[in-house]
Amino acid sequence: MGDTGRSSILVHILVIALCLTAFGFAIAAERRRSTGSIVTDSSNTTFCVYDSDIATGYGVGAFLFLLSGHSLLMGVTRCMCFGAPLAPGGTRAWSIIYFASSWITFAIAEACLIAGATKNAYHTKYRDMVYAGNWTCQSLRKGVFIAGAVFVVFTMILNVYFYMYYAMATSQAAKKISKTTPSVGMTGYV
Protein backbone atom coordinates (compact mmCIF):
# COMPACT_ATOMS: atom_id res chain seq x y z
CA MET A 1 0.00 0.00 0.00
CA GLY A 2 2.99 2.32 0.47
CA ASP A 3 3.76 2.71 -3.23
CA THR A 4 0.09 2.69 -4.22
CA GLY A 5 -0.69 5.33 -1.61
CA ARG A 6 2.06 7.61 -2.93
CA SER A 7 0.95 7.20 -6.52
CA SER A 8 -2.66 7.90 -5.62
CA ILE A 9 -1.64 11.09 -3.79
CA LEU A 10 0.39 12.12 -6.82
CA VAL A 11 -2.60 11.52 -9.11
CA HIS A 12 -4.83 13.56 -6.77
CA ILE A 13 -2.32 16.43 -6.73
CA LEU A 14 -1.89 16.44 -10.52
CA VAL A 15 -5.63 16.30 -11.22
CA ILE A 16 -6.33 19.08 -8.72
CA ALA A 17 -3.50 21.24 -10.09
CA LEU A 18 -4.65 20.83 -13.70
CA CYS A 19 -8.29 21.55 -12.79
CA LEU A 20 -7.37 24.61 -10.73
CA THR A 21 -5.28 25.90 -13.63
CA ALA A 22 -8.26 25.38 -15.94
CA PHE A 23 -10.42 27.24 -13.41
CA GLY A 24 -7.98 30.15 -13.34
CA PHE A 25 -7.91 30.35 -17.12
CA ALA A 26 -11.72 30.28 -17.28
CA ILE A 27 -11.98 33.14 -14.77
CA ALA A 28 -9.34 35.12 -16.70
CA ALA A 29 -11.26 34.50 -19.94
CA GLU A 30 -14.44 35.86 -18.38
CA ARG A 31 -12.68 38.97 -17.13
CA ARG A 32 -11.06 39.62 -20.52
CA ARG A 33 -14.06 38.95 -22.78
CA SER A 34 -13.99 41.04 -25.92
CA THR A 35 -16.39 43.94 -26.12
CA GLY A 36 -17.33 46.01 -29.11
CA SER A 37 -17.58 49.74 -29.47
CA ILE A 38 -19.41 51.67 -32.14
CA VAL A 39 -17.15 53.78 -34.32
CA THR A 40 -18.04 56.23 -37.08
CA ASP A 41 -15.34 56.91 -39.65
CA SER A 42 -14.77 59.92 -41.90
CA SER A 43 -17.21 58.65 -44.57
CA ASN A 44 -19.98 58.60 -41.94
CA THR A 45 -20.06 54.77 -41.86
CA THR A 46 -20.87 53.24 -38.48
CA PHE A 47 -19.39 49.90 -37.52
CA CYS A 48 -18.28 47.85 -34.52
CA VAL A 49 -14.67 47.49 -33.52
CA TYR A 50 -13.77 44.77 -31.04
CA ASP A 51 -10.90 44.85 -28.60
CA SER A 52 -8.29 42.15 -27.98
CA ASP A 53 -8.71 38.42 -28.48
CA ILE A 54 -6.99 37.31 -25.26
CA ALA A 55 -10.14 35.67 -23.82
CA THR A 56 -10.17 33.17 -26.68
CA GLY A 57 -6.69 32.00 -25.73
CA TYR A 58 -7.63 31.76 -22.07
CA GLY A 59 -10.76 29.78 -22.93
CA VAL A 60 -8.80 27.34 -25.10
CA GLY A 61 -6.17 27.05 -22.35
CA ALA A 62 -8.85 26.20 -19.79
CA PHE A 63 -10.30 23.65 -22.21
CA LEU A 64 -6.90 21.98 -22.69
CA PHE A 65 -5.95 21.93 -19.00
CA LEU A 66 -9.29 20.38 -18.03
CA LEU A 67 -8.97 17.87 -20.86
CA SER A 68 -5.47 16.88 -19.76
CA GLY A 69 -6.53 16.48 -16.11
CA HIS A 70 -9.50 14.33 -17.01
CA SER A 71 -7.44 12.32 -19.51
CA LEU A 72 -4.78 11.71 -16.87
CA LEU A 73 -7.35 10.34 -14.45
CA MET A 74 -9.06 8.20 -17.08
CA GLY A 75 -5.66 6.89 -18.20
CA VAL A 76 -4.67 5.93 -14.65
CA THR A 77 -7.99 4.22 -13.95
CA ARG A 78 -8.18 2.87 -17.51
CA CYS A 79 -11.64 4.40 -17.74
CA MET A 80 -12.86 1.85 -15.17
CA CYS A 81 -13.42 -0.70 -17.93
CA PHE A 82 -10.01 -2.20 -18.64
CA GLY A 83 -8.28 -1.98 -15.26
CA ALA A 84 -8.34 -4.09 -12.15
CA PRO A 85 -11.70 -5.50 -11.05
CA LEU A 86 -13.65 -3.59 -8.43
CA ALA A 87 -14.78 -5.26 -5.24
CA PRO A 88 -18.56 -5.52 -4.93
CA GLY A 89 -20.14 -3.25 -2.40
CA GLY A 90 -20.58 0.38 -1.58
CA THR A 91 -17.19 1.54 -2.80
CA ARG A 92 -17.83 0.14 -6.26
CA ALA A 93 -21.28 1.75 -6.38
CA TRP A 94 -19.91 5.14 -5.33
CA SER A 95 -17.03 4.94 -7.79
CA ILE A 96 -19.50 4.23 -10.62
CA ILE A 97 -21.74 7.12 -9.53
CA TYR A 98 -18.79 9.53 -9.32
CA PHE A 99 -17.42 8.24 -12.63
CA ALA A 100 -20.67 8.94 -14.48
CA SER A 101 -21.19 12.28 -12.75
CA SER A 102 -17.66 13.43 -13.51
CA TRP A 103 -18.12 12.64 -17.20
CA ILE A 104 -21.35 14.66 -17.30
CA THR A 105 -19.84 17.71 -15.60
CA PHE A 106 -16.70 17.36 -17.73
CA ALA A 107 -18.75 17.44 -20.93
CA ILE A 108 -20.71 20.50 -19.76
CA ALA A 109 -17.54 22.34 -18.70
CA GLU A 110 -15.77 21.61 -21.96
CA ALA A 111 -18.83 22.67 -23.96
CA CYS A 112 -19.05 25.99 -22.10
CA LEU A 113 -15.33 26.68 -22.47
CA ILE A 114 -15.07 25.86 -26.17
CA ALA A 115 -18.34 27.60 -27.01
CA GLY A 116 -17.19 30.74 -25.19
CA ALA A 117 -13.81 30.70 -26.91
CA THR A 118 -15.38 30.14 -30.32
CA LYS A 119 -17.98 32.87 -29.91
CA ASN A 120 -15.37 35.30 -28.59
CA ALA A 121 -13.04 34.53 -31.50
CA TYR A 122 -15.89 34.96 -33.94
CA HIS A 123 -16.29 38.59 -32.93
CA THR A 124 -12.63 39.51 -32.68
CA LYS A 125 -10.77 37.36 -35.17
CA TYR A 126 -13.23 36.52 -37.88
CA ARG A 127 -15.29 39.70 -37.91
CA ASP A 128 -13.04 42.64 -37.11
CA MET A 129 -15.53 45.23 -38.32
CA VAL A 130 -19.24 44.65 -38.52
CA TYR A 131 -21.75 47.19 -39.73
CA ALA A 132 -24.07 47.96 -36.87
CA GLY A 133 -27.64 47.89 -38.04
CA ASN A 134 -29.30 48.41 -34.69
CA TRP A 135 -26.50 50.44 -33.07
CA THR A 136 -25.41 47.65 -30.75
CA CYS A 137 -22.38 45.44 -31.08
CA GLN A 138 -22.80 41.74 -30.44
CA SER A 139 -20.50 40.25 -27.87
CA LEU A 140 -20.14 37.08 -25.88
CA ARG A 141 -22.82 36.80 -23.24
CA LYS A 142 -21.65 37.32 -19.67
CA GLY A 143 -21.27 34.15 -17.66
CA VAL A 144 -20.36 31.61 -20.33
CA PHE A 145 -16.81 31.23 -19.04
CA ILE A 146 -18.06 31.46 -15.44
CA ALA A 147 -20.42 28.54 -16.09
CA GLY A 148 -17.45 26.63 -17.50
CA ALA A 149 -15.39 27.52 -14.41
CA VAL A 150 -18.14 26.32 -12.07
CA PHE A 151 -18.38 23.00 -13.89
CA VAL A 152 -14.57 22.72 -13.84
CA VAL A 153 -14.76 22.86 -10.03
CA PHE A 154 -17.59 20.29 -9.98
CA THR A 155 -15.54 18.04 -12.27
CA MET A 156 -12.49 18.39 -10.04
CA ILE A 157 -14.44 17.45 -6.90
CA LEU A 158 -16.13 14.49 -8.59
CA ASN A 159 -12.80 13.32 -10.03
CA VAL A 160 -11.20 13.37 -6.59
CA TYR A 161 -14.02 11.36 -5.08
CA PHE A 162 -14.13 9.00 -8.05
CA TYR A 163 -10.43 8.21 -7.75
CA MET A 164 -10.65 7.84 -3.98
CA TYR A 165 -13.49 5.30 -4.19
CA TYR A 166 -11.93 3.61 -7.22
CA ALA A 167 -8.67 3.10 -5.30
CA MET A 168 -10.56 1.69 -2.32
CA ALA A 169 -12.59 -0.67 -4.52
CA THR A 170 -9.54 -1.99 -6.37
CA SER A 171 -7.54 -2.46 -3.17
CA GLN A 172 -10.42 -4.39 -1.58
CA ALA A 173 -10.68 -6.62 -4.64
CA ALA A 174 -6.95 -7.31 -4.55
CA LYS A 175 -7.07 -8.68 -1.01
CA LYS A 176 -7.23 -12.43 -0.86
CA ILE A 177 -9.93 -13.87 1.27
CA SER A 178 -8.88 -17.23 2.62
CA LYS A 179 -11.53 -19.39 4.17
CA THR A 180 -10.67 -22.54 6.06
CA THR A 181 -14.09 -24.11 5.68
CA PRO A 182 -16.33 -24.23 2.65
CA SER A 183 -19.23 -21.86 2.72
CA VAL A 184 -21.74 -24.54 1.76
CA GLY A 185 -21.20 -27.85 3.57
CA MET A 186 -22.29 -30.29 0.88
CA THR A 187 -19.06 -32.17 0.28
CA GLY A 188 -20.27 -35.28 2.04
CA TYR A 189 -23.16 -35.77 -0.38
CA VAL A 190 -21.16 -36.09 -3.59
Salt bridges, closest charged atoms under 4 A:
GLU30 OE2 - ARG33 NE 3.35
ASP53 OD2 - LYS125 NZ 3.69
